[in-house]
Amino acid sequence: MRGPDDKIASPPPGTQDLLFGAARRLRRCEAALAQVFEAHGYAEVVPPALESAEVFEGQQALRALDRSGHLLAMRADFTAQVARIAATRLSGISPLRLYYRGSVVRDGDGPRERLQAGCELVGAEGPEADAEILALAEAALGALGLSQAARLSVGTMGYFAALVESAGAGPRLSHALSDAVDRKDLPTLRMLCEREVPSGPAREALLALAQPPRPQPEALAPLARARESAPTPQAASALARLEAALAAARGRGLGAEVEVDLGEVRGLGYYTGIVFNLYVAGAPRAVGGGGRYDTLLGRFGDPRPAVGFSLDLDALVPLSEAAR
């Protein structure tokens, strides 16, 4: 009898089979997260694995034409799907507290399929809403037994956006600056600024974004100085909003585990305000993150503010088991 063809003996590259114990560990972590999310008033939604490709505009989604000629895509991002649901099926209901769990598929470098869980708070603005999401992200890591080993790195896309606008940067330069800031690549950032950004407060503020993050207590004074010397009212306003969110988060019990990084710039293109990454000891990279995206729902006809986060379960499940 012929054995299975090598092409079908294993799942496609970048995906995996979860068998027996691995499946049980995943479901155990999902159940712990669902319990925390629901205890905080969040209700589950289960979006489809297939969407209109327009939902994932600008993302690395796997796309295909169906028999009717409609361009479809595999789910590449839960947040965009939740925004579509909130703006259409649940329009007019505010605030909305929704959570999800499942896999996303992306056509790019690294794993094609990732397991995620996360929460979205729709229709709520202000620092208290931002602080609620930060506190919930910490509570989620606590449910997995990882809060003692975790840190939250918090910044604001609003500040970066105001700086590049003040610098007169076009899309190409904005992308290059964002990439250099994200990698904390000061030589490249300095080269870009000296070559393409006029000297002045905007250039100096951009160069400061490559500084390493600081624990929240140590960062408050530099944050206040950055707000006072901000090159535009929009930049100052973004920093004031971040300061207010951090104060509200401290009121919810977050403290030493929070660090401030004005160079925290997240991808996906829809973040507009506070952004953050989640790190856990033992993981080489961020295990989750999120932020505020006040314009995403407007793409679906419902311009409500929103903020949320997602967790990388592929990274967190093994860490949670090791912490038991």
N, C-alpha and C positions, 0 to 999 in steps of 0.2 A: 504494500500500500504506500502510495506517495505521501510524503510528509507535506506540511503546509509550505506554500511559497514563502520565501524570505520576506517578500514585500508585504505579506499580511500576517506574518507570525508575530510582529510587534506593532504597536500603534505608530502613527506617523511621527517623524522627528519633532521634538518640541512638545509632545504630549505624553501621557502616561496612563497605565492601568493601575487602579488602586484595588488591591485584593485583601480580603479578610481583615487582618489587624490594621492595615493602613486605612481601609475604609471605615472601620470602627473608630479609629482615632479621629478621623476627619469629622464623622457625625457627632462624636462626643464634643468636640470643640465648637461645631456649629450650634449644637443644642445649648451649650453654655453661653454663647454669644446671644442667641435668640432670647434666652431667659433675661439677660441684662437689658437688651434692647426693649423688650416688651415691658419690663419693669419701669423703664423710663418713658413709657407712653408711645413707643414706636410700633407700627403695624407692618406686617410683612406684605410685600408685593412680589409677584413672580413674573417678570417680563419674559417674552418669548426669546428663544435662541436666535430666531431670524427676525430682521427688521428691514424696513426700507433703508437703502444705503444712505439716504439723506440724513438719517438720524445720527450717523457717525461721520459727518462731514469733517474732513481734515484729519481723520484718524487712520491708522494702519489696519483697516478692516479687510477681511477676506470677502470679496464680492463675486457675485455670479448673476447672470440673467436667468429668470425662470422662463417657462414655456410661453408666457404671455408677454415677454419682453420687459418685464419689470426688473429693475436692478435691486437685488437684495444683498444683505450683508449679514455675516455671523456677528453675534454680539461682541463688540470690541470694548464696550464701556457701559457699566451699569448706570452711571450718573446721567448720561444722555438719555437713556431709556426712562429713568425715573422722571426726568424733566419732561419728556414727551407725555408720560402718563399723567403727571400732575397738571400739565397745561391743557390737556384734552379731556381725559376721563374724570379728573378730579378738580377741574377749574372752579374757582369761586370758594373753595374750602381752605381756610387759612386759620392757624398754621397747620401744615401737614407734616406729620412725623412718620417717615417710612423707612423700612429696612429691607435688605435683600441678601441672598447668598446664592452662589453658583459659580459658573466659570465664564471667563472672557477669552476670546480668541483674537490674536493679533498677528498680522503678517509682517513680521520684522525680525530683527536679531533677537537671540535668546529664546526662551520657551514660548511656544505659540499659544499654549493654553495655560491660564492661571486661574486658581481657585480664589474667590474673593467673598468677603462679607462686608457690609457697610450700612451706613445710615445717611439719610438726607432730611434736612429741616427746611421746608419750603414755606414761603410767605412770612418769614420772620427776619427782621433786620435789626441792626444795633449790636452793641458789644455783648449784651446778655445772650443773644442767640449764638454768637461766635463762641462765647465761653461755655455754653451748654454743649456744643459739639466737642470742644477740647476736653471737657470733663467726661463726656460719654466715651471718647476714644480712650482715655485713661482707664475708665471703668471696664471697658472691653478687654484691655490688656490684663487688668486685674482678674477678670473672670477666667483668664487662661493661666493665671498664676505667674504673670510676668511683670506686674507693676513695679516691683522693687528693682528690676533690671532695665526698666524702660526710661526713655527720655523723649520729650516732645520739642522739636526745633521749630520755632514759630517766626514767621516773617509776614510780609505783605506785598502782594503783587501790585497793589495800588501805588505804592511808593516807587517801585521800579518803573512802572508805566509812566508815572509823572516825570521821572528823571529822563527817560529816553525821549519823551515828548519835548521837555525843556531843552534837551540837547539837539533837537531837530533831526533825530535819527529816523531813517526810513526802515522798511521791513528787513532789508538785508543786514544793516548795521545793528538793528534791535536784536535780531536773532544771534548775531555774533557776540554782542555784549552779554546777552542772556546765557549763552553757552559758556563764556569765560567766567562769568559770575558763578554759575552753577558748579563749575569745576574748581573754583577758588584759584583760578589761573591768573595771578596778579601780573606777570610779565605780558601775557597776551592782552589782558584788560588795559594795562598801561599803554601798550602799543596802539591799540584801537582808539583809546581816548586821545592820545597825543596826536595821532594821525588824522582823526575824523571828528573829534568833538571839540568845539571852541573852548578855550580856557575860561574858567569861571566856576561858580558854585555847582553847576550841574556836573561838570567833569570831576570835581573833587568829591562830590557825593557818590558818583558812580565808582570811583576808585576805592572808596571806603567799603563798598559792598563785598569786596574780596576778603574782608577781615574774618577770622574764625568766629564761630558762634560763642556767646558768653552765657553763663548761667543767669537766670532772670534777675536776681538781686544786683549783680555786677553790671547788668546791661541797662538798667533804668536811667542812670545819669547820662551815658552816651546817647541813649535814645532821645532823651529830652534835648540834648545839645543838637542832635541831628534835626529835630523838629524845629528848633529855633533858627537854624541856619539853612533850612530847606529852601531851594531855589524858587519854588512856586507855591501858591496857596494850596494847590492840589496835593503836592508832596507833603506839606505840613499837615493837611487834613488826614492823609493816609496814615501818617505816623501817630497822630492824635487818636485815630480810631484803633490802632494797634495797642497803644497804651491803655485805652479804656477797656479793650477786650482782655488784656493781661490782668488789669485790676479786677475785673469781674471774675476771671478765672481764679485769681487768688482767693476771692470771696467764696468760691466753690471748693476750696481746699487744695488747689494745685499750687505748687511752690517750687522746691529745689529741682524737681524733675523737668521743669520747663526752662528752655534756653531760647535766647533771642538771636535770630540770624537774619539781618536785613537783606542778605544775599540768598535767602531761600526763595528760589523761583521754580515753580512747578510747571510741567508740560501740559499738554492737551489743549492749551490755547483759550480756555474759557474762564479761567480764574480772574477775579477782579479785585479782591480784597485780601483779607487774612489768608495765609497759606501755612501749612505745617507738614512736617514729616515725622514719622514715628520710628524710633530706633530701639532695639533691644540687644543687650549684651549677648554675644554669640552669633549674631547675624551680621554678615559683611556689608549689608546695605539696608536701606529703609524697609521696614516691614509693613508700611502703610502710610497714609497721609490724606490730605484733603484741603479744603478751603472754601472760600466764598465765591459764588459764581452768579452774580446778579443779572446777567444778560442772557444766560443760556435758555431760560424758559421763553424769553421773547422770540426765539427762533421758531417756537411752536405756537405763537400767538397769545402768550400769557406772560407779560413782563413782570413777574414777581421775583423778589429776591430769594436766594437760597444759599445754604451752606451745608457741607457734609464731609464724609470721609469714607475711605475703604481700607480694608485690611488684606494683606497677602497671606492667605491661609497656607499656601505651600511652604512658606518660611515659618509661620507661627505654630503650626501643628507639631512639628518635631521639637521646637523649643518648649512648647507647653508640656509635652510628654516628659521631656528631660527635667522640667521643673517640679514634677509631681514627686 
